[in-house]
Amino acid sequence: MSKIGKKNILIPKDSTIKVDKNIITVTGPKGSKSMSINDKIFSSSLNEKNEFQILPLNKKIDKKTSIMWGTFRSLVSNAVTGVTTGHEKILEITGVGFRANLKGEMLNLQLGFSHDINFKIPKEIKLSVEKQTIIKINGVDKELVSKVASDIKSLKPVEPYKAKGIKEKGQFVLRKEGKKK
């Protein structure tokens, strides 16, 4: 039995969830998200307490089914959270002369290279720049928000000596000692 899969997902009052064969559609104040679920293995239902539940069709559950049960439950839970409150990642830019600016649908980054870096922002993502060193990434889809944050971080990874680069807020950077004489 999957510990995560057994838990019900509480649907907030301002959000709705629809199940049509193998497609689950979650709508809320921030937008809507659709995903498919394997209806040959799992059944899904909404109970009277406004809780969504995913259950396996077989009584005998093997390891792979248990793993997939927890995965589907987490994906639906992330979709519900995304359409109600949204997902957010905050990136911090550290370094002398390192800064970020928004220019239309492009994020312009100055990261110590001889040229500026222009990063194209996907349509589903809202990006804001505060104080030129803090980038806030908001969106409905948790996977897309994390992917955009990862792509921006990979442009200038944090180096271990002076901790210059782009990192997530709260990310721990293991520092190294410099060369001694």
Secondary structure by P-SEA (a helix, b strand, c coil): ccccccbbbbbcccbbbbbcccbbbbbcccccccccccccccccccccccbbbbbbccccccaaaaaaaaaaaaaaaaaaaaaabbbbbbbbbbcccccccccccbbbbbccccbbbbbbbcccbbbbbccccbbbbbcccaaaaaaaaaaaaaccccccccccccccccccccccccccc
